[in-house]
């Protein structure tokens, strides 16, 4: 089934692209949700007028997009998550969370669909995201995925933001664990 996309859809296409999709996906999801139109002759003929209307709307908002891009470009925000000792977070960081963090930390309101993330953010660390606000406006920002206590690396590796006191407290616990393991090995022999 051929459809004309009315919005950018990940892994399908960009706005106003004519794409082939499975019949069920087109009829049951894209068209009822207002994300696409059937690519019949009438809609294909109207496609140029859709594009012109959209271009006019975007031109009116391009200054707003440039201001947002200027405010966000090159900034670093912090995303607080819960994570295990291996550095793997519970769930993943989504563009919804990033939109909320940008609003809180940089006071910028951005549609979540405009935030493009790396494939999957499931570990602590630093990542880069880009904003797709307008074809002529480019912006990117870094985000640090960290725990509430400031840990950005797995336990046992050198933490980048954890206080030195916590590291000093962890050392005796690690030594006790090593001694217990050695004692267990001696008993087994």
N, C-alpha and C positions, 0 to 999 in steps of 0.2 A: 504494500500500500504506500503510495506517495503522499506526503504531507508537507505543508509549508509551516515551518516552526515560527511561533510568535514570541518565543523567549529562547535564550541560550540554555541548552540542556546538555549536561556533561555526557560525554561519550556518544552523543547523538548528532549534535550540530549546533550552529550558531543561529541567531535570530534571522529570519527570512530565508534560510537555506531550504531548498527542496530536497528532502531525504526519503529514502525507502525505509520503512519500519514494518515490523510484523503487524498483521491485520488486528490482532487482539490488543496489542500495545497502543496502536493508533486509535481504534474505536473505543476501547474501554478506559484509557487513561489520558492520552494526549489531547484528544478533541474535547471530552467532557470537562477536563480541567482548564480549558482555554489556553493550552500550550501550543496548539497547532490547528491548522485548517486543512481540510481535504484539498489536495492539489488538483482540483478540477480546472477546466478551461476558464471559467469565470474568475476564480481566485487567482489563477496565474496571470490573467490580464490585469487584475487589481494590484498585483504585487508591487509594481513600480510606484503606484500612488501610496501604498503602505510605507514603502521605503522613503519616499519624499516626506511624508508626514512625520515619520520617526526622525529623519535627519533634521527637520525644523525644530522638533522638540529638544533634540540633543544639542543643537546649536544654541538654543536659549539657555541651556543649563551648563554649557562648557566652562563658563567662568566659575560656577559653583564647583564643578569637578576639579578644576585646576587648583582652587583654594584647598579642597580636601586633600588632593595629592601633595601639595606643598606642605601641609601640616603633618601628613603621615610618612612621607618619603624619608627613608633612612632612620626612622625611629625604631626603638626597641621596647616592646611591651612584655609584661610578665603574665603568664597564664598559670594559675595555681591549680594543681591536680592532686589526686591521691595516687600513690604509686607503691609498688612492692620494693623489696630490698634489691632486686635485680635491676631496678630502673624502669621496669615496664609499668605503664600507667594503667589504671582500671578504666577500660573503655578507650576512647581516642579523642584528640582535640578536633573539634569541628569548626566550620566557618561560622556557625551560630555563636559558639563561645568566643571566637575572635571578634565578631561584631560587637558583642557585649563588652569585651575587654577594651576595645578601641573607644567605645562610647564612655566607659568609666575613666580610663587613663588618659586619653587624648582629647576627650570631649568632641568626638567626631562621629556622626551617625552615618553608617554605611550599610547598604543592603547586603545581606549575607551572601547573596548570589554573586556579588561583585568581588568576593574574596576567593582567590585561587590558592589552594594549599598544595604542598607536596603530596605524593600519593597517600600516605597514611602517617599520622603522627601518633605513635603508640609508645614512645620511649621518652624519658627525660632528656633535655638537651636544648640546643638552639636551632631554630628552623627559619626559613625565609618564605614569606607569602607575598603575592603580588595582587594588585587591585586592577580589576578590569572595569573601569568606570566609563571610558569613552575610547574609541579607537585612536584618538590623538593624544590622550592623557595616560601616561604611564606612572606608576608608583609602586614601590615595594617597601616592605618593612620586615624586621626580624622579630621573632617572639621566642621567649625563653619559657620552656615547659619545666616547671619546678614544683616541689612539694611545699606545704605550708611552712616547714622549718627551713626552707631555703636551699634544699638539696637539689642539685641539677645533674647528679651522676649516681650510678648504682652505689649501694653501701659497700665499703671496702676500697673503692677508688677514691682518688683525691677529689674532694668536693670543692667546687669553685666559690660557693657563697656561704657554706656552713661555718658557723663560728668556731674558733680554735678550741674553746672550752669543750664543745661537744666531741671533737676529735680526741681530746685528751681523756674524756670519760669513756669513750668507746675502746681505747687501747687496753685497759685492764680486763675488760670483758672478753676481748679477743684472745688475750693471753690465757685467761682461765679456760676458754673453750679449747685452745690448743693443748693445754696441760691435761684436760679431761680426755681428749682424744688419744694422747700418748699413753695415759694410764690404762685406757681401755685396750689399746693394742698390747701392752705388756701383760695384762691379765689373760688375753686370748692366747698368748704364747705359752 
